[in-house]
C-alpha cells in the first residue's frame, strides 16, 4: 500500500536509496558518492529533505515493511515553470520486478493532477538504461540530456510526460 512517509520510516527509506545507488549507479557516477562517506552524506541530506517537507514523500509498505520511496513536487527546472517533478522512485532490491515502481509513478502522476499540473518531468542518469526504458514504457519521452557536473560527474536525461485531460463522470 502507498502511504505518506513517517519519521520512523526515514532509516528504511534512506537504506533503499543508498542500496539503489550502490547497486545501479556504480558504473557511471563518481565512486566517492557510493563510498561509506558518500552514503552517510546522502543519508543526512535525505533526512534534512524529508524533515523540510519541500516534497511530498510516500512509501510502499507491505506487511509493515517499507519497500519503496516516492518523492514528488515542484520541479527545480527553470525552463519548465509549473511542471511537476518525480524526484525519486526507489524500490528495494527484493521488491523489484513486482510493479511497485509503476504504481508509485502512477500515484505521483495523480498527485500532479490534484495540483492542476499536466506536465511531469523526471531525471535519470543517461547510462541508466533500465530507468530510461521504465519511464518510456510509462509514456515519458526523452526531452534532453546534459552534463550534471559536480558531484555526479555523469550525464542526466530529462524525460517529460504530458498527462491527458481527466475524463468527466
C-alpha positions in Angstrom: 0.0 0.0 0.0 1.1 3.6 -0.6 1.1 5.9 2.4 2.9 9.1 3.5 6.4 8.8 4.7 6.7 9.0 8.5 9.7 9.8 10.6 10.0 6.2 11.7 10.4 5.3 8.0 13.4 7.6 7.4 16.1 4.9 8.0 14.4 2.3 5.8 13.9 4.9 3.0 17.5 6.1 3.2 18.7 2.5 3.1 16.6 1.8 0.0 18.0 4.9 -1.7 21.7 4.2 -0.8 21.3 0.5 -1.7 19.9 1.6 -5.1 22.8 4.0 -5.7 25.4 1.3 -4.9 23.7 -1.4 -7.0 22.7 0.6 -10.0 24.9 3.7 -10.4 28.3 2.2 -9.7 29.3 2.1 -13.4 28.8 5.8 -14.1 28.8 8.1 -11.1 31.8 9.4 -9.1 32.8 6.4 -6.9 33.0 8.8 -3.9 29.2 9.1 -4.0 29.0 5.3 -3.4 31.5 5.2 -0.6 30.5 4.9 3.1 31.2 8.6 3.4 29.1 9.4 0.3 26.2 7.2 1.6 26.4 8.9 5.1 26.3 12.3 3.4 23.4 11.3 1.2 21.5 9.9 4.3 22.0 13.2 6.1 20.8 15.1 3.1 17.8 12.9 2.6 16.8 13.2 6.2 17.1 17.0 6.0 15.0 16.9 2.9 12.3 14.7 4.5 12.1 17.0 7.5 11.8 20.1 5.3 8.7 18.7 3.7 9.6 20.5 0.4 8.5 17.4 -1.4 5.6 15.0 -1.0 7.2 11.8 0.3 5.3 8.5 0.1 6.4 4.9 0.7 5.2 1.5 -0.4 4.6 -0.7 2.6 3.8 -4.4 2.7 3.4 -6.4 6.0 4.8 -3.5 8.0 7.9 -3.2 5.9 8.9 -0.2 3.8 9.9 -1.4 0.3 9.9 1.7 -1.8 10.1 5.5 -1.8 8.5 8.2 -4.0 9.4 11.8 -3.7 7.5 14.3 -5.9 6.7 18.1 -6.0 7.6 21.3 -7.8 10.2 20.9 -10.4 13.6 22.5 -10.0 13.9 23.1 -13.7 13.8 26.8 -14.6 12.8 26.1 -18.1 9.7 24.1 -17.0 7.9 26.5 -14.7 4.7 25.0 -13.4 5.8 21.4 -14.1 5.5 18.7 -11.5 8.6 16.5 -10.9 9.0 13.0 -9.8 12.3 13.4 -7.8 12.8 9.9 -6.5 11.4 6.4 -7.2 13.5 3.8 -5.4 12.4 0.2 -4.8 14.2 -2.2 -2.5 16.1 -4.9 -4.4 13.9 -7.7 -3.1 10.8 -5.9 -4.3 11.9 -5.1 -7.8 10.1 -6.5 -10.8 6.7 -6.6 -9.0 5.2 -3.5 -10.5 5.7 -1.3 -7.4 7.7 1.3 -9.3 4.9 1.7 -11.9 2.3 2.0 -9.1 4.3 4.7 -7.4 4.8 6.5 -10.7 1.1 6.5 -11.4 0.5 7.7 -7.8 2.9 10.6 -8.5 1.0 11.5 -11.7 -2.2 11.5 -9.6 -0.6 14.0 -7.2 0.3 16.2 -10.2 -3.3 16.2 -11.4 -4.6 17.0 -8.0 -2.4 20.1 -8.1 -3.7 21.0 -11.5 -0.4 20.1 -13.3 -0.4 18.3 -16.6 3.3 18.2 -17.3 5.5 15.8 -15.3 9.3 15.7 -15.5 11.7 13.1 -14.2 15.5 12.8 -14.5 17.6 9.7 -14.8 21.3 9.1 -15.4 21.8 8.8 -19.2 23.6 5.4 -18.7 20.8 4.1 -16.5 19.1 2.4 -19.5 16.8 0.4 -17.3 15.3 3.6 -15.7 15.0 5.3 -19.1 13.2 2.2 -20.5 10.9 2.1 -17.5 9.9 5.7 -17.8 9.5 5.5 -21.6 7.3 2.4 -21.1 5.0 4.6 -18.9 4.6 7.3 -21.6 7.6 9.6 -20.9 9.6 10.9 -23.8 13.2 12.0 -23.7 13.5 15.8 -23.7 17.2 16.5 -23.2 20.5 15.2 -22.0 23.1 17.3 -20.2 26.2 17.1 -18.1 25.2 17.1 -14.4 28.7 18.2 -13.2 29.7 18.0 -9.6 29.1 15.9 -7.6 27.8 13.3 -10.1 30.3 13.6 -12.9 27.7 11.9 -15.2 25.2 12.9 -17.8 21.5 13.1 -16.9 18.5 12.7 -19.2 15.2 14.5 -18.6 12.0 12.8 -19.6 8.6 14.5 -19.9 5.1 13.3 -19.9 2.0 15.4 -20.7 -0.9 14.0 -18.7 -4.2 13.6 -20.6 -7.1 15.7 -19.6 -9.2 13.9 -17.0 -12.4 12.4 -18.2 -15.7 13.7 -16.8 -18.1 11.4 -14.8 
